[in-house]
Amino acid sequence: MAHRETEILRPVGTGPANGEIAQRLLVSEATVKTHAKRLMSTLSLASRVQAVVAAHESGLVAPGAHRVTGEHPDAGTYGR
């Protein structure tokens, strides 16, 4: 999988829409869609739900990751 496809898979795994991903990565929504289609083809995925599962199973996204930031809501709070 190409670097940019990995950059797209991580936020796809947390659930935001293509437009939100595009804003965060400073690319067009069409670019996000293109990379998402390519990564789904590369990974033989039939749906975005499968892409979410793949992102979690690969470790790109931690369980409970925040939809917008991609970080776990408790990240950095341990030991406080």
C-alpha positions as CSV (number, residue, x, y, z in Angstrom):
1,M,0.0,0.0,0.0
2,A,1.3,3.4,-0.9
3,H,2.2,6.0,1.8
4,R,-0.7,8.3,0.8
5,E,-3.1,5.3,0.9
6,T,-2.0,4.6,4.5
7,E,-2.5,8.3,5.3
8,I,-6.1,8.0,4.1
9,L,-6.8,4.6,5.8
10,R,-5.9,5.9,9.2
11,P,-8.7,8.6,9.3
12,V,-11.1,6.4,7.4
13,G,-10.7,4.0,10.3
14,T,-12.1,6.6,12.7
15,G,-15.1,7.4,10.7
16,P,-15.1,10.9,9.3
17,A,-16.5,11.8,5.9
18,N,-14.2,12.2,2.9
19,G,-14.6,16.0,3.1
20,E,-13.4,16.0,6.7
21,I,-10.4,13.8,5.8
22,A,-9.6,16.1,2.8
23,Q,-9.6,19.2,5.1
24,R,-7.4,17.6,7.6
25,L,-4.9,16.4,5.0
26,L,-5.1,19.6,2.9
27,V,-6.1,17.8,-0.3
28,S,-9.3,17.7,-2.4
29,E,-12.2,15.4,-1.6
30,A,-11.7,13.9,-5.0
31,T,-8.1,13.0,-4.0
32,V,-9.3,11.3,-0.8
33,K,-11.9,9.3,-2.8
34,T,-9.2,8.2,-5.4
35,H,-6.8,7.0,-2.7
36,A,-9.7,5.4,-0.7
37,K,-10.7,3.4,-3.9
38,R,-7.1,2.4,-4.5
39,L,-6.5,1.2,-1.0
40,M,-9.8,-0.7,-1.0
41,S,-8.8,-2.4,-4.3
42,T,-5.3,-3.1,-3.0
43,L,-6.7,-4.7,0.2
44,S,-9.6,-6.4,-1.6
45,L,-12.2,-4.6,0.5
46,A,-15.8,-4.4,-0.7
47,S,-16.9,-1.6,1.6
48,R,-15.9,1.3,3.8
49,V,-16.9,-0.7,6.8
50,Q,-14.3,-3.3,5.8
51,A,-11.7,-0.5,5.5
52,V,-12.5,0.6,9.1
53,V,-12.0,-3.0,10.3
54,A,-8.7,-3.2,8.3
55,A,-7.5,0.0,9.9
56,H,-8.2,-1.3,13.4
57,E,-6.8,-4.8,12.7
58,S,-3.6,-3.4,11.2
59,G,-3.0,-1.2,14.3
60,L,-3.3,2.1,12.3
61,V,-6.2,3.0,14.6
62,A,-6.4,2.2,18.3
63,P,-9.7,1.0,19.7
64,G,-11.7,3.9,20.9
65,A,-9.9,6.4,18.7
66,H,-11.5,9.8,18.4
67,R,-13.4,10.5,15.2
68,V,-11.8,13.9,14.5
69,T,-8.3,13.6,16.0
70,G,-7.8,9.8,15.5
71,E,-6.4,9.7,19.1
72,H,-7.9,7.7,21.9
73,P,-9.9,10.1,24.2
74,D,-7.7,9.0,27.2
75,A,-4.4,9.5,25.4
76,G,-1.9,11.3,27.5
77,T,-4.0,11.2,30.7
78,Y,-2.5,8.1,32.2
79,G,-0.7,8.8,35.5
80,R,-2.4,12.1,36.1
